[in-house]
Amino acid sequence: MSVQSRLSALKERHASLEMRIAEEDQRPRPDSETLGRLKREKLRVKEEMERLRNQEEGSTD
């Protein structure tokens, strides 16, 4: 899998997590454990995207 295709997949995953977080947050009684888990995963995905971008920038120098 190329870096660009991996980044694209991660962007989709990040957007999906963002939607799930918003949906959970709109519930009358949001589950704080679920919200925490989703937010941690979203952060992990974002960090991986940044790592790949930095790696990609380093390889183009």
Biopython code that builds the backbone (N, CA, C, O; Angstrom):
import numpy as np
from Bio.PDB.StructureBuilder import StructureBuilder

atoms = [
    (1, "MET", "N", (0.856, -1.179, 0.000)),
    (1, "MET", "CA", (0.000, 0.000, 0.000)),
    (1, "MET", "C", (0.896, 1.233, 0.000)),
    (1, "MET", "O", (1.799, 1.351, 0.828)),
    (2, "SER", "N", (0.644, 2.147, -0.928)),
    (2, "SER", "CA", (1.445, 3.364, -1.002)),
    (2, "SER", "C", (1.102, 4.295, 0.162)),
    (2, "SER", "O", (0.072, 4.158, 0.821)),
    (3, "VAL", "N", (1.999, 5.235, 0.381)),
    (3, "VAL", "CA", (1.788, 6.201, 1.469)),
    (3, "VAL", "C", (0.510, 6.996, 1.215)),
    (3, "VAL", "O", (-0.272, 7.233, 2.136)),
    (4, "GLN", "N", (0.298, 7.410, -0.041)),
    (4, "GLN", "CA", (-0.894, 8.198, -0.364)),
    (4, "GLN", "C", (-2.177, 7.409, -0.128)),
    (4, "GLN", "O", (-3.150, 7.954, 0.393)),
    (5, "SER", "N", (-2.191, 6.136, -0.505)),
    (5, "SER", "CA", (-3.403, 5.346, -0.292)),
    (5, "SER", "C", (-3.626, 5.084, 1.197)),
    (5, "SER", "O", (-4.766, 5.035, 1.661)),
    (6, "ARG", "N", (-2.538, 4.917, 1.939)),
    (6, "ARG", "CA", (-2.658, 4.739, 3.396)),
    (6, "ARG", "C", (-3.202, 6.019, 4.033)),
    (6, "ARG", "O", (-4.074, 5.968, 4.900)),
    (7, "LEU", "N", (-2.681, 7.158, 3.597)),
    (7, "LEU", "CA", (-3.176, 8.437, 4.118)),
    (7, "LEU", "C", (-4.654, 8.618, 3.804)),
    (7, "LEU", "O", (-5.420, 9.086, 4.647)),
    (8, "SER", "N", (-5.049, 8.251, 2.608)),
    (8, "SER", "CA", (-6.447, 8.366, 2.211)),
    (8, "SER", "C", (-7.341, 7.498, 3.095)),
    (8, "SER", "O", (-8.408, 7.932, 3.530)),
    (9, "ALA", "N", (-6.899, 6.278, 3.355)),
    (9, "ALA", "CA", (-7.665, 5.375, 4.216)),
    (9, "ALA", "C", (-7.754, 5.928, 5.639)),
    (9, "ALA", "O", (-8.798, 5.835, 6.284)),
    (10, "LEU", "N", (-6.658, 6.500, 6.118)),
    (10, "LEU", "CA", (-6.654, 7.071, 7.468)),
    (10, "LEU", "C", (-7.568, 8.292, 7.544)),
    (10, "LEU", "O", (-8.245, 8.489, 8.553)),
    (11, "LYS", "N", (-7.599, 9.110, 6.497)),
    (11, "LYS", "CA", (-8.495, 10.275, 6.476)),
    (11, "LYS", "C", (-9.948, 9.831, 6.556)),
    (11, "LYS", "O", (-10.752, 10.430, 7.270)),
    (12, "GLU", "N", (-10.280, 8.774, 5.818)),
    (12, "GLU", "CA", (-11.645, 8.248, 5.859)),
    (12, "GLU", "C", (-11.976, 7.726, 7.257)),
    (12, "GLU", "O", (-13.068, 7.967, 7.774)),
    (13, "ARG", "N", (-11.038, 7.020, 7.858)),
    (13, "ARG", "CA", (-11.247, 6.489, 9.212)),
    (13, "ARG", "C", (-11.422, 7.637, 10.209)),
    (13, "ARG", "O", (-12.284, 7.576, 11.086)),
    (14, "HIS", "N", (-10.608, 8.675, 10.072)),
    (14, "HIS", "CA", (-10.680, 9.840, 10.959)),
    (14, "HIS", "C", (-12.047, 10.506, 10.841)),
    (14, "HIS", "O", (-12.660, 10.855, 11.850)),
    (15, "ALA", "N", (-12.524, 10.682, 9.611)),
    (15, "ALA", "CA", (-13.840, 11.302, 9.390)),
    (15, "ALA", "C", (-14.956, 10.439, 9.963)),
    (15, "ALA", "O", (-15.912, 10.953, 10.544)),
    (16, "SER", "N", (-14.829, 9.133, 9.798)),
    (16, "SER", "CA", (-15.827, 8.211, 10.331)),
    (16, "SER", "C", (-15.872, 8.285, 11.860)),
    (16, "SER", "O", (-16.948, 8.296, 12.457)),
    (17, "LEU", "N", (-14.710, 8.333, 12.476)),
    (17, "LEU", "CA", (-14.654, 8.443, 13.943)),
    (17, "LEU", "C", (-15.249, 9.763, 14.405)),
    (17, "LEU", "O", (-15.946, 9.815, 15.418)),
    (18, "GLU", "N", (-14.974, 10.827, 13.665)),
    (18, "GLU", "CA", (-15.522, 12.138, 14.011)),
    (18, "GLU", "C", (-17.050, 12.101, 13.983)),
    (18, "GLU", "O", (-17.704, 12.649, 14.871)),
    (19, "MET", "N", (-17.614, 11.455, 12.964)),
    (19, "MET", "CA", (-19.071, 11.324, 12.879)),
    (19, "MET", "C", (-19.623, 10.503, 14.038)),
    (19, "MET", "O", (-20.640, 10.862, 14.632)),
    (20, "ARG", "N", (-18.949, 9.398, 14.357)),
    (20, "ARG", "CA", (-19.424, 8.550, 15.456)),
    (20, "ARG", "C", (-19.357, 9.282, 16.789)),
    (20, "ARG", "O", (-20.230, 9.112, 17.640)),
    (21, "ILE", "N", (-18.319, 10.100, 16.972)),
    (21, "ILE", "CA", (-18.196, 10.892, 18.203)),
    (21, "ILE", "C", (-19.350, 11.891, 18.280)),
    (21, "ILE", "O", (-19.976, 12.038, 19.329)),
    (22, "ALA", "N", (-19.626, 12.567, 17.187)),
    (22, "ALA", "CA", (-20.720, 13.549, 17.159)),
    (22, "ALA", "C", (-22.059, 12.873, 17.437)),
    (22, "ALA", "O", (-22.880, 13.395, 18.192)),
    (23, "GLU", "N", (-22.277, 11.707, 16.824)),
    (23, "GLU", "CA", (-23.530, 10.981, 17.051)),
    (23, "GLU", "C", (-23.676, 10.572, 18.513)),
    (23, "GLU", "O", (-24.746, 10.726, 19.101)),
    (24, "GLU", "N", (-22.608, 10.055, 19.091)),
    (24, "GLU", "CA", (-22.661, 9.634, 20.498)),
    (24, "GLU", "C", (-22.898, 10.838, 21.400)),
    (24, "GLU", "O", (-23.647, 10.758, 22.373)),
    (25, "ASP", "N", (-22.257, 11.946, 21.071)),
    (25, "ASP", "CA", (-22.379, 13.158, 21.887)),
    (25, "ASP", "C", (-23.782, 13.742, 21.834)),
    (25, "ASP", "O", (-24.194, 14.427, 22.770)),
    (26, "GLN", "N", (-24.529, 13.488, 20.757)),
    (26, "GLN", "CA", (-25.887, 14.010, 20.606)),
    (26, "GLN", "C", (-26.931, 13.164, 21.335)),
    (26, "GLN", "O", (-28.075, 13.588, 21.501)),
    (27, "ARG", "N", (-26.539, 11.989, 21.761)),
    (27, "ARG", "CA", (-27.498, 11.136, 22.476)),
    (27, "ARG", "C", (-27.908, 11.806, 23.788)),
    (27, "ARG", "O", (-27.141, 12.588, 24.350)),
    (28, "PRO", "N", (-29.101, 11.505, 24.275)),
    (28, "PRO", "CA", (-29.547, 12.110, 25.544)),
    (28, "PRO", "C", (-28.587, 11.813, 26.709)),
    (28, "PRO", "O", (-28.362, 12.664, 27.569)),
    (29, "ARG", "N", (-28.035, 10.614, 26.722)),
    (29, "ARG", "CA", (-27.086, 10.252, 27.779)),
    (29, "ARG", "C", (-25.866, 9.604, 27.126)),
    (29, "ARG", "O", (-25.762, 8.379, 27.080)),
    (30, "PRO", "N", (-24.935, 10.433, 26.617)),
    (30, "PRO", "CA", (-23.759, 9.888, 25.942)),
    (30, "PRO", "C", (-22.954, 8.978, 26.877)),
    (30, "PRO", "O", (-22.826, 9.249, 28.071)),
    (31, "ASP", "N", (-22.431, 7.923, 26.323)),
    (31, "ASP", "CA", (-21.601, 6.982, 27.079)),
    (31, "ASP", "C", (-20.175, 7.528, 27.105)),
    (31, "ASP", "O", (-19.490, 7.540, 26.082)),
    (32, "SER", "N", (-19.737, 7.977, 28.267)),
    (32, "SER", "CA", (-18.418, 8.610, 28.368)),
    (32, "SER", "C", (-17.298, 7.624, 28.049)),
    (32, "SER", "O", (-16.261, 8.022, 27.518)),
    (33, "GLU", "N", (-17.490, 6.360, 28.363)),
    (33, "GLU", "CA", (-16.472, 5.353, 28.050)),
    (33, "GLU", "C", (-16.327, 5.189, 26.534)),
    (33, "GLU", "O", (-15.214, 5.122, 26.014)),
    (34, "THR", "N", (-17.455, 5.125, 25.838)),
    (34, "THR", "CA", (-17.433, 5.013, 24.375)),
    (34, "THR", "C", (-16.823, 6.264, 23.758)),
    (34, "THR", "O", (-16.001, 6.171, 22.846)),
    (35, "LEU", "N", (-17.224, 7.433, 24.252)),
    (35, "LEU", "CA", (-16.656, 8.681, 23.732)),
    (35, "LEU", "C", (-15.140, 8.720, 23.923)),
    (35, "LEU", "O", (-14.406, 9.112, 23.015)),
    (36, "GLY", "N", (-14.684, 8.321, 25.078)),
    (36, "GLY", "CA", (-13.248, 8.306, 25.358)),
    (36, "GLY", "C", (-12.504, 7.370, 24.425)),
    (36, "GLY", "O", (-11.437, 7.711, 23.914)),
    (37, "ARG", "N", (-13.064, 6.191, 24.203)),
    (37, "ARG", "CA", (-12.436, 5.205, 23.324)),
    (37, "ARG", "C", (-12.361, 5.741, 21.892)),
    (37, "ARG", "O", (-11.326, 5.637, 21.234)),
    (38, "LEU", "N", (-13.471, 6.316, 21.418)),
    (38, "LEU", "CA", (-13.508, 6.862, 20.057)),
    (38, "LEU", "C", (-12.522, 8.030, 19.903)),
    (38, "LEU", "O", (-11.837, 8.135, 18.885)),
    (39, "LYS", "N", (-12.454, 8.892, 20.898)),
    (39, "LYS", "CA", (-11.545, 10.033, 20.827)),
    (39, "LYS", "C", (-10.086, 9.584, 20.853)),
    (39, "LYS", "O", (-9.250, 10.154, 20.152)),
    (40, "ARG", "N", (-9.778, 8.569, 21.653)),
    (40, "ARG", "CA", (-8.404, 8.051, 21.674)),
    (40, "ARG", "C", (-8.030, 7.447, 20.328)),
    (40, "ARG", "O", (-6.915, 7.641, 19.843)),
    (41, "GLU", "N", (-8.964, 6.715, 19.726)),
    (41, "GLU", "CA", (-8.683, 6.132, 18.421)),
    (41, "GLU", "C", (-8.520, 7.215, 17.364)),
    (41, "GLU", "O", (-7.642, 7.119, 16.507)),
    (42, "LYS", "N", (-9.353, 8.239, 17.420)),
    (42, "LYS", "CA", (-9.249, 9.344, 16.467)),
    (42, "LYS", "C", (-7.882, 10.018, 16.597)),
    (42, "LYS", "O", (-7.262, 10.360, 15.590)),
    (43, "LEU", "N", (-7.419, 10.207, 17.809)),
    (43, "LEU", "CA", (-6.110, 10.805, 18.037)),
    (43, "LEU", "C", (-4.999, 9.897, 17.500)),
    (43, "LEU", "O", (-4.042, 10.383, 16.898)),
    (44, "ARG", "N", (-5.121, 8.593, 17.711)),
    (44, "ARG", "CA", (-4.129, 7.651, 17.209)),
    (44, "ARG", "C", (-4.051, 7.718, 15.683)),
    (44, "ARG", "O", (-2.964, 7.705, 15.106)),
    (45, "VAL", "N", (-5.215, 7.789, 15.041)),
    (45, "VAL", "CA", (-5.269, 7.884, 13.582)),
    (45, "VAL", "C", (-4.615, 9.191, 13.123)),
    (45, "VAL", "O", (-3.837, 9.196, 12.169)),
    (46, "LYS", "N", (-4.930, 10.292, 13.800)),
    (46, "LYS", "CA", (-4.356, 11.589, 13.439)),
    (46, "LYS", "C", (-2.838, 11.564, 13.589)),
    (46, "LYS", "O", (-2.120, 12.083, 12.734)),
    (47, "GLU", "N", (-2.349, 10.963, 14.668)),
    (47, "GLU", "CA", (-0.906, 10.877, 14.879)),
    (47, "GLU", "C", (-0.242, 10.036, 13.786)),
    (47, "GLU", "O", (0.851, 10.371, 13.330)),
    (48, "GLU", "N", (-0.880, 8.966, 13.368)),
    (48, "GLU", "CA", (-0.317, 8.149, 12.296)),
    (48, "GLU", "C", (-0.300, 8.915, 10.976)),
    (48, "GLU", "O", (0.646, 8.796, 10.197)),
    (49, "MET", "N", (-1.347, 9.698, 10.727)),
    (49, "MET", "CA", (-1.378, 10.519, 9.512)),
    (49, "MET", "C", (-0.209, 11.508, 9.526)),
    (49, "MET", "O", (0.468, 11.677, 8.511)),
    (50, "GLU", "N", (0.030, 12.151, 10.648)),
    (50, "GLU", "CA", (1.133, 13.103, 10.767)),
    (50, "GLU", "C", (2.475, 12.399, 10.568)),
    (50, "GLU", "O", (3.364, 12.923, 9.897)),
    (51, "ARG", "N", (2.615, 11.230, 11.146)),
    (51, "ARG", "CA", (3.858, 10.477, 11.014)),
    (51, "ARG", "C", (4.119, 10.148, 9.547)),
    (51, "ARG", "O", (5.243, 10.294, 9.067)),
    (52, "LEU", "N", (3.089, 9.706, 8.839)),
    (52, "LEU", "CA", (3.238, 9.376, 7.424)),
    (52, "LEU", "C", (3.558, 10.617, 6.594)),
    (52, "LEU", "O", (4.385, 10.566, 5.684)),
    (53, "ARG", "N", (2.904, 11.726, 6.911)),
    (53, "ARG", "CA", (3.194, 12.975, 6.177)),
    (53, "ARG", "C", (4.642, 13.392, 6.384)),
    (53, "ARG", "O", (5.326, 13.775, 5.436)),
    (54, "ASN", "N", (5.108, 13.316, 7.634)),
    (54, "ASN", "CA", (6.488, 13.681, 7.932)),
    (54, "ASN", "C", (7.458, 12.728, 7.235)),
    (54, "ASN", "O", (8.489, 13.161, 6.720)),
    (55, "GLN", "N", (7.140, 11.461, 7.216)),
    (55, "GLN", "CA", (7.971, 10.456, 6.559)),
    (55, "GLN", "C", (8.028, 10.748, 5.065)),
    (55, "GLN", "O", (9.087, 10.661, 4.443)),
    (56, "GLU", "N", (6.887, 11.092, 4.502)),
    (56, "GLU", "CA", (6.805, 11.388, 3.082)),
    (56, "GLU", "C", (7.618, 12.639, 2.750)),
    (56, "GLU", "O", (8.320, 12.669, 1.739)),
    (57, "GLU", "N", (7.529, 13.664, 3.586)),
    (57, "GLU", "CA", (8.309, 14.886, 3.370)),
    (57, "GLU", "C", (9.799, 14.606, 3.443)),
    (57, "GLU", "O", (10.582, 15.157, 2.668)),
    (58, "GLY", "N", (10.186, 13.755, 4.370)),
    (58, "GLY", "CA", (11.593, 13.392, 4.516)),
    (58, "GLY", "C", (12.140, 12.637, 3.331)),
    (58, "GLY", "O", (13.323, 12.753, 3.009)),
    (59, "SER", "N", (11.291, 11.864, 2.676)),
    (59, "SER", "CA", (11.755, 11.068, 1.536)),
    (59, "SER", "C", (11.830, 11.887, 0.254)),
    (59, "SER", "O", (12.444, 11.449, -0.718)),
    (60, "THR", "N", (11.214, 13.076, 0.235)),
    (60, "THR", "CA", (11.252, 13.904, -0.968)),
    (60, "THR", "C", (12.416, 14.895, -0.938)),
    (60, "THR", "O", (12.676, 15.571, -1.933)),
    (61, "ASP", "N", (13.114, 14.987, 0.187)),
    (61, "ASP", "CA", (14.244, 15.925, 0.281)),
    (61, "ASP", "C", (15.448, 15.439, -0.492)),
    (61, "ASP", "O", (16.479, 16.110, -0.515)),
]
sb = StructureBuilder()
sb.init_structure("model")
sb.init_model(0)
sb.init_chain("A")
sb.init_seg("    ")
for serial, (resi, resn, name, xyz) in enumerate(atoms, 1):
    if name == "N":
        sb.init_residue(resn, " ", resi, " ")
    sb.init_atom(name, np.array(xyz, "f"), 0.0, 1.0, " ", f" {name:<3s}", serial, name[0])
structure = sb.get_structure()
